[in-house]
């Protein structure tokens, strides 16, 4: 089989104007960026305001391996299969970060015959949205430093400045360093550093804003630090929301591209799901729901991360009510979660308990998942039969998917089961916890109900942050858990379905503009490093200008 990039380069994508017509966009509502991608005007939301929403399908996964289990491929293959069945469908995914693209995973646009085009552009600079977020974030950091240097009229406590800087390239040397600032006529040092751009509160705001007005209001509410008396200092205090909104204006418009089989696709915003909330933008999802009958969107990592955050953060802030969940698994991931490398049968059977917990997690939100087994070449028939039998035994629909190798044809069974589930089940979606619970109770609910923890332990720093957040009146905000994606626990080495363990909360950080509280657990890094052999070292361009080695 050809590589994903070879398949993309041999394809014949439609003009983006044709894709726009197919999904119901007017030509005056798009701004083309070359022949195969376009920005879409937010005026579409006004034009289609009274049109009823289509059906919303969320794709999540079991606890994944470091390479992932093919959620993006599944999302795209499912969209293509729905199209093959005569349904008007679109897919909404996040924009890939350059970190994973050049680091471990490679491209983030699907693969094989279930991918988005133009894959090279999307995986690289695309339309510049991530750069806009990075520039806006770092401009704010620069303004804070300049304000303090020019006399500190707002009275910043330089030991309590919250706003760090961001970069889209994993660089462990930038995680922490000292900067010199002038305070009361004296030069003092304070600790700061860089986080990954995908974890920026501005990226979360871009993904959660409903329109430009909402974007500006959210930016103005960002708390960047505190005064010596403990009062929050916001972007509004610095009078910077106008400039930040202007920088992010174009980035707020969804990016229209296409699947390999010609369905429309929105690629917009890129918050990570282990450190941020891990879902495509509200604007793109809402626009797609108005344009077509079925919208497939992917949430990052497993049900304990991206899905939980989509439900408890995104759906809480919007009117979204998912109609179906697709839970992706693979034999490889099940074996890893089983833990017994010597006995394939034993490891597979033990790994099924991990899958079962993810199914139960989804059921706690009132939805019945359709389990999708992504089939790989090395999978044995008895292994696949074992998984299918187990899922049927516990009462969930299950389908094998070969979308990677066969495109829409390999996902027809999955699409039919999704349609049947939507028709049979109706919508009984509900949130996991009410806003009225205390911050501590919300964290404990997530840890106990979804992770299987027996309790939660707060560090002294987390206790202090918790007390301050309550005093400031932020108790009703939902929680964004910053946690490893490789385990239900806060330790990536712990596999399977552990119980009786304790979740360790290191700190709580306010994201007032995004509208949630970041809960940092375990030894979570907000700026990853590159692997021993980064994919960046394999990427070249030949004499004809074709990219090689990207994916």
Secondary structure by P-SEA (a helix, b strand, c coil): cccaaaaaaacccccaaaaaaaacccccccccccccbbbbbcccccccccccccbbbbbbbcccccccccaaaaaaaaaaaaaaacccbbbbbccccccccccccccccccccccccaaaaaaccccaaaaaaaaaaaaaaaaaaaaaaaccccccccccccbbbbbcccccccccbbbbbbcccbbbbbbcccccccccaaaaaaaccccaaaaaaaaaacccccccccccccccccccaaaaaaaaccccbbbbbbcccbbbbbbcbbbbcccccccccaaaaaaaaacccbbbbbbccccccaaaaaaccccccccccccbbbbbbcaaaaaaaacccccaaaaaaaaaaaaaaaaaaaaaaccccbbbbbccccccaaaaaaaaaaaaaabbbbbbbccccccccccaaaaaaaaaaaacccccccccccccccaaaaaaaaaccccccccccccaaaaaaaaaaaaaccccbbbbbbccccccccccccccccccbbbbbccccccccccbbbbbccccccbbbbccccccccccccccccccccc
